[in-house]
Amino acid sequence: MLVVLDESAFASKRPMLDQAAEDEALADAENLATALAAAAQEKSGCKAIIATLPGAVQVSSAELATPGTSARFRHRVNLMLAEGAMKGQWLLWDQAALASRVGLETWLDPVRYHAAKIPFSVDVCPLAADSIASVLAAMKGKTARGLILDLDNTLWGGVIGDDGLAGIRLGQNSPEGEAFVAFQNFILSLRDRGVVLAVCSKNTDEIAREPFRNHNEMLIKEDHVAVFQANWNDKATNITSIAETLSLGLESFAFIDDNAAERERVRQELPLVSTIEVGDDPSFYIERIAQSGLFDHLPLNQEDIARAESYGGRAAAAEIRAKIGNYDDYLTSLDMRMEIEPFDDAGRSRITQLINKSNQFNLTTRRYGEEDVRKIEQDPDMMGWQVRLADKFAQHGMIGVVIVRKQETEWTIDTWLQSCRVLERGVEQCVMNMLFETAAKAGVKTIHSHYIPTDRNGMVADFYTRLGFPASKQQDDGSTSYSCEVADYEPHKNFIDVTLAG
């Protein structure tokens, strides 16, 4: 449910210069937002999306410093809504930022508002719809997780192979050079939000890396880049290789290149990749990427922030795998450490996020909201595990969720999902070993499980048979039920040091 309120929804009186009255009005506004969010949760099972209030027409430059003014109250309401979103009470659509971007006079239509209470001009409806769609995409995990960057005239001005290190334009030597520094700062801010960076450049590898290593004004370093593809192959081929190395779908990437022909080539060959029209002036790169909505996200948590490092670690592990022929030796060399813990307050937000975003490595694709997860924590007949993984390259954070429904001698796996960034690490085998070991200690005789097919989880169609469950008859819709006797389960080879809490 999308909630778009205007100031008339907050009926409390705010006499000019009466700070106490303004505080009381703000408390009333928070109560209203909380009630609306609760009603949305109860009726739809989903969080409300509440819009911030656009700015008010100002009489004075001192509006924000004057208790009782409309501008100050709207500002305080927006901060209150932001705090509620940060705490997970609701989601936020920042209407105020969008109105500020296009101008208040363009955003508002007083005639339509007074006639039909339309909150913004009909002319900006496509822009508003696009912005709201970005929030919905973030809810469903459909926003970009990776950014693939060209180099020449994208991260610096000029061609490194022709102009040399001293000849490229980067830094204080020109207005264009300063624009490239600002752009690099922006790219690093995306990485700080968990976006993985990759390079795709038609270039000689050693020459392409020279600015990263030796240019004093270069902010992005090699360590910031998870995959570095500099060669003379077609860019569509290299982008496909980058996606495979990081075990991400092509739809997870945005591509930036100053060359219009290269953008068109990638757009034709890889339509799932979001190719952004940045133009050829670096002064506008930041604005056009930010306004694309591709990197919209919900309030961040530490797991999100660590994601870029995690994918970098995966790329480093892929290099090690290529060098070590024996797969068991490769897994041993990673020095993997796993922590399995019951659901708790600290992990609830990330658990809910994984449940609602994971599609490929997800056996049943059942969706649970934050309140559902809280109930699972408190239900003695349910068991919820959050699984974290680290190796010698990176802290991968929470990479798996398992939910089990418990009866006295029978357990049923309700949900089993994992992040695709830790595929082929022996994670599922290790967790299954721990599940059967825990079940045996609890006196459980049988563990039941289900696979429910979707258009995206075909990769786990044989998950249970691979992990030792006897084959079962498939239903007409492709769903399959399995059962495995605890006494018959044979543990899988394990390459991970596991800690099971609780």
SULTA-V139303 format. One record per run of one state. SS is the DSSP state (~ for helix, > for strand, _ for the rest). FROM is the first residue (numbers start at 1). TO is the last residue. If there is no record, write none. Layout:
# SULTA-V139303
ss;from;to
SS;FROM;TO
SS;FROM;TO
This chain:
# SULTA-V139303
ss;from;to
_;1;1
>;2;3
_;4;6
~;7;9
_;10;18
~;19;44
_;45;48
>;49;51
_;52;62
~;63;65
_;66;69
~;70;86
_;87;90
>;91;93
_;94;94
~;95;102
_;103;103
~;104;107
_;108;109
~;110;116
_;117;121
~;122;139
_;140;145
>;146;149
_;150;151
>;152;152
_;153;155
>;156;157
_;158;159
~;160;167
_;168;168
>;169;169
_;170;174
~;175;192
_;193;195
>;196;202
_;203;204
~;205;214
_;215;221
~;222;224
>;225;231
_;232;234
~;235;246
_;247;249
~;250;252
>;253;256
_;257;259
~;260;269
_;270;273
>;274;275
_;276;281
~;282;290
_;291;301
~;302;305
_;306;306
~;307;323
_;324;326
~;327;333
_;334;335
>;336;342
_;343;347
~;348;357
_;358;361
>;362;362
_;363;369
~;370;378
_;379;381
>;382;390
_;391;394
>;395;406
_;407;409
>;410;418
_;419;419
~;420;422
_;423;426
~;427;441
_;442;445
>;446;451
_;452;457
~;458;460
_;461;462
~;463;466
_;467;473
>;474;474
_;475;479
>;480;485
~;486;488
_;489;495
>;496;500
_;501;502
